[in-house]
Amino acid sequence: MRWGIFLAALGVACYIVHAILLNDFLRKNAPEVLARDPGVPSQRPRQAYLVRGATRRWVTLLGLPALPLLLLGLVLIAITFLVTVLR
C-alpha cells in the first residue's frame, strides 16, 4: 500500500512541477504561444504547441512519467486493497 501511495504522489508531483516549469519556460522564451488578443472577447484560450527549443529537454521529459506513475500507483493500491479484503 505504501508503494502505491508513494508512486501516485510522485506522479502527481511530476505533473505539477512539469506544468509550472513548462508555463514558466513558455512565458520567458515564447510568450506568443500563451498570449491572447484582448480585442477579441470570444477568443478561446489557445493550446500550447511546443516548438523546438521553446523549452529545455529535461522539462519535457519530466512530464512523461507523470501519468504512468499515477496509474501504476493506483493499480498497486487497488491490488493491495483487494488482497487485504479477500484474505
Secondary structure by P-SEA (a helix, b strand, c coil): caaaaaaaaaaaaaaaaaaaaaaaaaacccccccccccccccccccccccccccccaaaaaaacaaaaaaaaaaaaaaaaaaaaaac
